[in-house]
Amino acid sequence: MTGTAPAAQLSWPARRDRRRQCHTGCVQIVAALFIDDIELRQAPGPSTRIDLSGVHFSRAADAAVPCTVAPHLVVLVHCPPDHPGTAALEVTYHRRGEQIARNVQPLQVEPGKFNYRLVRAELEFGEYGTVEAHCRIDLGEPIVVPFTLLAPAA
């Protein structure tokens, strides 16, 4: 943002408001998905390919509840060319409106490029149902990704 004070010099409410207003000029989430596996490979150009396998939004439990599952969430992000490339990724997990887990990690993305982060939380289930992962960067609006635990397969 040209002509504005650096974020570190702003008061907390001003930094929060600035982050919420940031749309195209900030690091942004491109996609957030639960996956089984991720592989990176080079392609001509040079260009990187990200192969995701086992993308899912539900899964059958390995055993009857109560149980703990640890689904893998991949968050793909993009940094515009005019951004320094540093940000914070926060993922909170919610069940029926209550936060049950939280993960915060720094992001370093080369300007003009993409990157990803893997987020793994151990989620306790006392009953079958849905947990929502709320993914956001620098206090921005969250992207919500549901994960539903189903009864074990027969």
N, C-alpha and C positions, 0 to 999 in steps of 0.2 A: 504494500500500500504506500504509494508515494506521498510524501508530505505529512506523514503521521509519525507520532512518537513511537519508538521501539516498544514492543509489548512489555518488556521488563520495566519500563518507566511508567507504565499506566497503573492506576489503582486496580484492585481485584475486580470490582464491578465493571470497570471499563474494559479490562482484558476479557472478561466473560462475554460482554456484549459484542466486542470485536470478533471473538471466536464464533459466536452464534451467527453473525452477519456474514462470515466468510463462506463463500460458495465456490466460485470458480478459481479464486486465487490461493487456495490453501490445499494442503494434503487432504485427499478425499478417499473414502472407501468406494471401491469399484464393485466389490462383491464380498459376501460373507456366506460360507457354506459349511455344513458338516460333511466330513469326508472320511474315507478309509485310508487313502494314500495320496501322496503328492510326489511328482518327479519333475525335475527341471532338465531340459536338454537344449543344446544349441541348434539353431537352424541357420541357413544361409543369410547373410546380411551384414554383420552378425545380428542375430535375433534370438531371443530366448523363448522357448515354449514351456508352458506349465501344463503338465498332464495331471489332471485330477481324476481319481477313480473312487467309485463307491460313494458318490454324492448322495446324501440322504437327509431326511427330515424326521425320520422315525426309525426305531429299531426294536426288535424283540429282545426282551431281557434274557440273560443267560440263565437266571434262576428266578424263583418267585420273590416277590417283594417281602420284606424290605431288602434292598440291594443298593449298591453303589455302581454307577457307570461313569466312564471318563471319555465322552465323545471328543473327537478332534475337530476343532473349528478352524478353518483357514480364512483369513481376512486379507483380501487383495487391495492394495492402495496405490494411488497415483499422486505424484508431485508435479505441479505445474513448473514450467521452466524458470519462472521468476520468483520462486519460493526457496528459502534456504534449505528446506528438506528435513527439518526436525519437527517432531510433533509427539504427542502421547496418545497411544491407543488404550482405551478403557473398554473392557467387556464385563458387564454385570449380568448375572443369571437371575431370573425372576420366576417365581411360581405363585400364581394367584395374586399378583401385585406385590409380593414380598421378595426382597433381594435375598438370595441364598448363597451366592458366591460372587467374587470380584477378582479381576485380573487387570493390572495396569502395567504397560510396558512402553519404553521409549521406541520411537520410530526414527530411523535415519533413511531417507529416500533421496537418491541422487535427483537433482532437479531435472524435470522432463522425463523421468523414468517411472517404472512400476516396481513394487516390492510386495512382499507378503509377510504375514506373521501367523504362526500356529499358536492356538490358545487351547489348552487342555485343562478342564476343571473336573474334579471328582464330585459328582452330583449324587446326593442321597435321595432315593425314592422310597417312600413309605407306602405308596400306592402308584398304580400305573397312571400316566397322565403326561401333561406337557409342561416343559420349562422353556422360557424364552431367553435367548441371548441378545442383550442390547449392546450393540457395538457402536462406538463413537470415537471421534478424534477431537482432541482439544475442546471438550465440553460442547461439541456440536450436537446437532440432532442425531439421535440414534437410528441405526438400521436394526430392525428386530428380526431375528431368525428363530423360528420355533423348532424344538426337538421334543418328540413324543416317545415315551417308553411304553412299549406294548407288552402284553402277557407273553411268556415264553411260547415258542412255537411247539406245536404238538409233535 
